[in-house]
Amino acid sequence: MFIFVLQTIWLYISELAGKDLDIWVVLKFLWYVSPRLIPLVLPLTVLVTSLMVFGSFAEKYEFAAMKSTGISLQRAMRSLTVFILLLALTAFFFANNVIPYSEYKWQNLRRNIAHVSPSMVIAEGQFSQIGDNFNIKVGEKSGDRDQFLHDVVIHQKKPDRPNGNYNVTIADNGELASEEGSNTLSLILKDGYYYDEVITKDVNKQRRQPFVKSYFEEYTINIDLTEFNNTDVDKENELSNHNMYNLSELFVEIDSLSKGYTRDIKMFSDNMYYRSGVAKFNDDLVKSRLVPDTVQSVLDIYKPRQQSNVLSMALNNVRGTLQSINAKKTEFQIKTKRINKHEIALHEKYVLAFAVIILFFVGAPLGAIIRKGGMGLPMVVAVLLFLTYHFIGIFAKNSAEDGTMHPFIASWISTVIMLPLGVWLTYRATTDQGIFDIDSFLQRIGKLFGKKEE
């Protein structure tokens, strides 16, 4: 758990550093993020500990002593099996109740932290967002308070045009100026250019991508920090994603998303059908093979120049229809991915419980077979097995998100692969057989070469 928490700090250090956060806020961030690590930590923990414990027993001939008194391996594993079953049941309820709640609290706290002290967020060599309207990139900062900026690039959104960075400001130098306790951050830019993209309703003019360009020697941008400096890190926001739902909520959400997806497809198909104009024709005429001749006869009504215009309009309509289809295709792919993510989240709650049981029956007999305890070989074997299990699951889930694989199969495939391995290892351990009988293999090789020599 400590290793995965360190990884989390490494991943999100950019969101925590430089914000002048209280230590309790950072600890709260780690506390809320910890439950989402349990699906990774718990199966690995069970695998490692079962390997170490049963390997230590076998290494110290504890199983030999048990068998001499009539205690079989199954009987020796009985109490631990009951414990693992209880642990699996606890893991299921933890995944269904605790993880969704902590996911909501973590995402909520993460969003609130993002709005704390935006004047300290500007970093060198990358775009830093301040609020919802400004993205600032600087090549270098200098000064005793890093107030002097060099090679400044600013993307600014406008309230009337929120979708897109239509305003770009580029300056050679800049300075951050703000009085202590002030809620206004002044950004004084020097020697730069201001670009403003012009939006017109004329499609032909818009294809030329018109814009307004102006030069300035000094230009000041005032950014209101009232909303950000008064940010409450405990504020409850309206957040929702597939990791924040329990089973009952996931069933409702999946049903709602599936029905909406089906309804959207039907509406789009009906719209394309009526838009094509096929519905205006007689069904018998549409099904007839004489349709091309009919189209030619319709064209004959018009003059050659008008025929060219009719065909040009028809081609434009076809191109427009193809553009609509391509746009809807992307939209439907996004909706499909969202539904698949919800289905994966649903199955993962069950998978965690079964993974705990199956990995125990992989680690315990394997430890009894290799007869090595401690932190050496068992740790290496356990990590290799877990990485195989984990990466199979990751690749399968990525395939399921884009629809290549069914979410049910993707969620269960890594656990199902480990199931026969656990059964086989348990059988080999209970019958006092190794994983691989080297002596028998060498004897067969020797007999094979002995026959050839004769």
C-alpha positions in Angstrom: 0.0 0.0 0.0 2.9 2.3 0.8 4.4 1.7 -2.6 1.2 2.5 -4.4 0.6 5.6 -2.3 4.1 6.9 -3.3 3.2 6.3 -6.9 0.0 8.4 -6.4 2.1 11.2 -4.9 4.4 11.0 -7.9 1.4 11.1 -10.4 -0.4 14.0 -8.7 2.5 16.0 -7.3 1.9 18.8 -9.9 -1.6 19.3 -8.5 -0.4 19.5 -4.9 3.0 21.3 -5.1 3.1 25.1 -5.2 -0.4 25.7 -3.9 0.5 26.6 -0.3 -1.8 23.8 0.9 -2.2 22.9 4.6 -0.7 19.5 5.5 -4.1 18.2 6.5 -5.4 18.9 3.0 -2.6 16.9 1.5 -3.2 14.0 4.0 -7.0 14.2 3.2 -6.1 13.9 -0.5 -4.1 10.8 0.1 -6.8 9.4 2.5 -9.5 9.7 -0.2 -7.3 8.3 -2.9 -6.2 5.2 -0.9 -9.4 3.2 -1.3 -9.2 3.3 -5.1 -5.9 1.5 -4.8 -7.4 -1.5 -2.9 -8.3 -3.4 -6.2 -4.6 -3.3 -7.0 -3.1 -3.8 -3.5 -5.4 -6.5 -2.1 -4.9 -9.3 -4.8 -1.2 -8.7 -4.8 -1.1 -8.8 -1.0 -3.0 -12.1 -0.9 -0.7 -13.6 -3.5 2.5 -12.5 -1.8 1.5 -13.5 1.7 0.2 -16.9 0.8 3.4 -17.6 -1.1 5.6 -16.5 1.7 3.7 -18.3 4.5 3.2 -21.6 2.8 6.7 -21.4 1.3 8.1 -20.9 4.8 6.1 -23.9 6.1 7.4 -26.1 3.4 11.0 -24.8 3.8 11.0 -25.7 7.5 9.3 -29.1 6.9 6.1 -28.0 8.8 4.0 -29.8 6.2 6.0 -32.9 6.6 5.4 -32.8 10.3 1.6 -32.2 9.7 1.4 -35.1 7.2 3.2 -37.5 9.7 0.3 -36.8 12.1 -2.3 -37.3 9.5 -3.1 -33.6 8.7 -3.4 -33.1 4.9 -2.7 -29.9 3.0 -6.4 -29.3 2.5 -7.0 -29.5 6.3 -4.0 -27.2 6.9 -5.5 -24.7 4.5 -9.0 -24.9 5.9 -8.9 -22.1 8.4 -7.1 -19.8 6.0 -9.7 -20.7 3.3 -12.5 -19.5 5.6 -10.6 -16.3 6.3 -10.0 -15.7 2.6 -13.8 -16.2 1.9 -14.6 -13.6 4.6 -12.0 -11.3 3.1 -13.5 -11.7 -0.4 -16.9 -10.9 0.9 -15.5 -7.8 2.7 -13.7 -6.8 -0.4 -17.0 -6.9 -2.4 -18.8 -4.7 0.1 -15.8 -2.4 0.2 -15.8 -2.0 -3.6 -19.5 -1.5 -3.7 -19.8 1.1 -0.9 -16.5 2.6 0.3 -14.7 3.0 -3.0 -17.5 4.9 -4.8 -17.8 7.3 -1.9 -14.1 7.9 -1.6 -13.9 8.4 -5.4 -16.5 11.2 -5.2 -14.7 12.8 -2.2 -11.3 12.6 -4.0 -12.5 14.0 -7.3 -14.4 16.8 -5.4 -11.3 17.7 -3.4 -9.1 17.5 -6.5 -11.3 20.0 -8.3 -11.3 22.4 -5.4 -7.5 22.2 -5.0 -7.2 23.1 -8.7 -8.7 26.5 -7.9 -6.5 27.3 -4.9 -3.9 30.2 -5.3 -3.9 30.4 -9.2 -1.2 33.1 -9.1 1.3 30.4 -8.1 0.3 27.9 -10.8 2.1 29.5 -13.7 4.9 27.1 -14.6 7.7 27.4 -17.1 7.5 25.6 -20.5 3.9 24.5 -20.2 0.4 25.9 -20.4 -1.1 26.6 -16.9 -4.8 27.2 -16.5 -6.0 30.0 -14.4 -9.8 29.7 -13.9 -11.9 28.8 -16.9 -10.9 31.5 -19.3 -7.0 31.8 -19.3 -4.3 29.4 -20.3 -0.8 30.9 -19.8 2.5 29.6 -21.0 5.9 31.3 -20.2 9.3 30.3 -21.4 11.2 31.5 -18.3 10.5 33.2 -15.0 12.9 35.5 -13.1 12.9 37.9 -10.2 12.9 37.4 -6.4 9.2 36.4 -6.6 9.3 35.0 -10.1 7.2 38.0 -11.1 9.1 38.7 -14.4 7.9 36.5 -17.3 9.6 35.9 -20.7 8.1 34.5 -24.0 4.5 34.7 -22.8 1.7 33.0 -24.7 -1.9 33.5 -23.5 -5.0 31.7 -24.8 -8.2 33.5 -23.6 -11.8 32.3 -23.9 -14.7 34.7 -24.2 -18.1 34.2 -22.5 -19.9 34.5 -25.8 -17.5 32.0 -27.4 -16.7 29.5 -24.7 -15.8 26.6 -27.0 -12.3 27.2 -28.4 -9.3 29.5 -27.9 -10.2 32.3 -30.3 -8.0 34.9 -28.6 -4.2 34.5 -28.5 -1.8 37.0 -27.0 2.0 36.7 -27.5 4.5 39.0 -25.8 8.2 39.1 -25.4 8.1 40.1 -21.7 5.6 40.3 -18.9 5.3 41.1 -15.2 2.9 39.9 -12.5 1.8 42.7 -10.3 -0.6 42.3 -7.4 -0.9 44.0 -4.0 -0.9 41.9 -0.9 -4.4 40.8 0.0 -5.7 42.0 -3.4 -8.1 39.8 -5.3 -6.9 41.1 -8.7 -3.9 39.8 -10.5 -2.5 42.2 -13.0 -0.5 40.8 -15.9 1.5 43.6 -17.6 2.7 42.5 -21.1 5.2 44.4 -23.2 6.1 44.2 -26.9 3.6 41.7 -28.3 0.8 40.9 -30.6 -2.9 40.3 -30.1 -4.8 37.9 -32.4 -8.6 37.6 -32.4 -10.3 35.1 -34.7 -13.3 36.5 -36.5 -16.4 34.3 -36.5 -18.8 34.9 -39.4 -22.0 33.2 -40.5 -20.8 33.0 -44.1 -19.3 29.6 -44.6 -17.2 30.7 -47.5 -15.6 33.5 -45.6 -15.1 31.3 -42.5 -13.1 28.9 -44.6 -10.5 31.6 -45.0 -10.1 31.7 -41.2 -10.2 35.5 -40.9 -8.6 37.1 -37.8 -7.7 40.6 -36.4 -4.1 41.3 -35.5 -2.8 44.2 -33.5 0.6 45.2 -32.1 1.1 46.7 -28.6 4.0 48.1 -26.6 2.3 47.6 -23.2 -1.0 45.8 -22.5 -2.5 44.9 -19.1 -4.7 42.0 -18.3 -6.6 42.0 -15.0 -7.6 38.6 -13.7 -10.2 38.5 -10.9 -9.1 36.1 -8.2 -12.0 36.6 -5.8 -13.7 33.3 -6.7 -10.4 31.4 -6.5 -8.9 32.9 -3.4 -12.1 32.1 -1.5 -12.1 28.5 -2.7 -13.4 26.0 -0.1 -11.6 22.7 -0.5 -14.5 21.0 1.3 -17.1 22.4 -1.1 -19.4 19.7 -2.5 -19.5 19.8 -6.4 -21.9 18.1 -8.8 -19.7 15.3 -10.0 -20.6 12.0 -11.6 -18.7 9.2 -13.3 -18.8 5.4 -13.4 -16.4 4.9 -10.4 -18.8 6.8 -8.1 -21.7 4.4 -8.4 -22.6 1.3 -6.4 -24.3 -1.7 -8.0 -27.9 -0.5 -7.8 -26.9 2.9 -9.2 -24.8 1.3 -12.0 -27.8 -0.9 -13.1 -30.0 2.1 -13.3 -27.3 4.2 -15.1 -26.5 1.5 -17.6 -30.2 0.9 -18.4 -30.7 4.7 -18.9 -27.6 5.0 -21.1 -28.5 2.0 -23.2 -32.0 3.1 -23.8 -30.8 6.6 -24.7 -28.2 5.2 -27.0 -30.8 3.0 -28.8 -33.2 6.0 -29.1 -30.5 8.2 -30.6 -29.5 5.6 -33.2 -33.2 5.2 -34.2 -33.8 8.9 -34.4 -30.6 9.4 -36.5 -31.4 6.6 -38.9 -35.0 7.9 -39.3 -33.6 11.4 -39.9 -31.2 10.2 -42.5 -33.9 8.2 -44.2 -36.3 11.1 -44.5 -33.4 13.5 -45.4 -32.5 11.3 -48.3 -35.9 11.9 -49.9 -36.5 8.2 -50.5 -39.7 8.3 -48.5 -41.2 10.6 -51.1 -41.0 8.0 -53.8 -43.3 5.1 -54.3 -42.1 1.9 -52.7 -42.6 0.0 -55.9 -40.6 2.5 -57.8 -37.8 2.4 -55.3 -37.6 -1.4 -55.4 -37.7 -1.4 -59.2 -34.6 -1.9 -61.3 -35.7 1.0 -63.5 -34.8 3.6 -61.0 -31.6 4.8 -62.9 -33.7 5.2 -66.1 -36.4 7.1 -64.0 -33.7 9.4 -62.7 -32.4 10.0 -66.2 -35.9 10.8 -67.4 -36.4 13.3 -64.6 -33.2 15.0 -65.6 -34.4 15.2 -69.2 -37.0 17.6 -68.1 -34.4 20.2 -67.3 -32.0 22.0 -69.6 -28.3 20.9 -69.6 -27.2 23.8 -67.4 -30.0 23.1 -65.0 -29.1 19.4 -65.0 -25.6 20.3 -63.9 -27.0 22.4 -61.1 -29.3 19.5 -60.0 -26.5 17.0 -60.0 -24.2 19.5 -58.1 -26.9 20.0 -55.4 -27.3 16.2 -55.2 -23.6 15.8 -54.7 -23.5 18.5 -52.0 -26.4 16.8 -50.2 -24.5 13.5 -50.3 -21.4 15.2 -49.0 -23.4 16.8 -46.2 -25.0 13.5 -45.3 -21.6 11.8 -45.2 -20.3 14.6 -42.9 -23.3 14.1 -40.6 -22.7 10.4 -40.5 -19.0 10.8 -39.7 -19.8 13.3 -36.9 -22.5 11.0 -35.5 -20.1 8.1 -35.7 -17.7 9.9 -33.4 -20.5 10.8 -31.1 -21.8 7.2 -30.9 -18.3 5.9 -30.3 -18.0 8.2 -27.3 -21.4 7.1 -26.0 -20.5 3.4 -26.5 -17.2 4.0 -24.6 -19.2 5.5 -21.7 -21.6 2.6 -21.5 -18.7 0.1 -21.7 -16.9 1.9 -18.8 -20.0 1.6 -16.7 -20.3 -2.1 -17.4 -16.7 -2.7 -16.6 -17.1 -0.8 -13.3 -20.1 -3.1 -12.6 -18.2 -6.3 -13.1 -15.0 -5.1 -11.4 -16.9 -5.1 -8.0 -17.4 -8.9 -8.4 -14.0 -9.6 -9.9 -12.2 -8.2 -6.9 -13.8 -10.7 -4.6 -13.1 -13.7 -6.9 -9.6 -12.5 -7.6 -8.8 -12.7 -3.8 -10.0 -16.3 -3.6 -8.3 -17.5 -6.9 -5.0 -15.8 -6.2 -4.9 -17.4 -2.8 -5.3 -20.8 -4.4 -2.5 -19.9 -6.7 -0.1 -18.6 -4.1 -0.6 -21.1 -1.3 0.0 -24.3 -3.3 2.8 -22.7 -5.2 4.6 -21.7 -2.0 4.2 -25.3 -0.8 5.7 -26.6 -4.0 8.7 -24.2 -4.3 9.5 -24.6 -0.6 11.0 -21.2 -0.2 9.8 -18.6 2.3 10.7 -15.0 3.1 11.1 -12.0 0.9 13.3 -13.5 -1.8 12.1 -15.9 -4.4 8.4 -15.9 -3.3 8.3 -12.1 -3.8 9.8 -12.4 -7.3 7.4 -15.2 -8.3 4.4 -13.3 -6.8 5.2 -10.1 -8.6 5.6 -11.8 -11.9 2.3 -13.6 -11.5 0.5 -10.5 -10.5 2.0 -8.4 -13.3 0.8 -11.1 -15.8 -2.7 -11.0 -14.2 -2.8 -7.2 -14.1 -1.5 -6.5 -17.6 -3.9 -9.0 -19.1 -6.7 -7.2 -17.4 -5.5 -3.7 -18.4 -5.2 -4.7 -22.1 -8.6 -6.4 -22.1 -10.3 -3.4 -20.5 -8.7 -1.0 -22.9 -10.0 -3.2 -25.7 -13.5 -3.2 -24.1 -13.7 0.5 -23.9 -13.5 1.0 -27.6 -15.9 -2.0 -28.3 -13.3 -4.5 -29.5 -14.1 -6.8 -26.7 -17.2 -7.3 -24.6 -17.0 -5.6 -21.2 -18.0 -8.8 -19.4 -15.2 -10.8 -21.0 -12.6 -8.1 -20.5 -13.4 -7.8 -16.8 -13.2 -11.5 -16.1 -10.6 -12.8 -18.5 -7.5 -12.3 -16.3 -9.3 -14.0 -13.3 -10.6 -16.9 -15.6 -7.0 -17.5 -16.8 -5.8 -17.7 -13.3 -8.5 -20.2 -12.3 -7.2 -23.3 -14.1 -3.7 -22.4 -12.8 -4.9 -22.4 -9.3 -6.7 -25.7 -9.7 -3.7 -27.3 -11.3 -1.3 -26.0 -8.6 -3.6 -27.1 -5.8 -3.8 -30.6 -7.3 0.0 -30.8 -7.7 0.6 -29.7 -4.1 -1.9 -32.0 -2.5 -0.5 -35.0 -4.4 3.1 -34.1 -3.5 4.2 -33.4 -7.0 6.4 -30.6 -8.2 5.6 -28.1 -10.9 8.0 -29.8 -13.3 9.6 -33.2 -12.7 13.2 -32.6 -13.9 14.5 -36.1 -13.1 11.7 -37.8 -15.1 12.4 -35.4 -18.0 16.1 -36.1 -18.0 15.5 -39.9 -17.7 13.3 -39.7 -20.8 15.9 -37.7 -22.7 18.6 -40.2 -21.7 16.5 -43.2 -22.8 15.8 -41.4 -26.1 19.5 -40.9 -26.8 20.4 -44.4 -25.5 18.1 -46.0 -28.1 19.7 -43.9 -30.9 23.2 -45.1 -29.8 22.1 -48.8 -29.9 
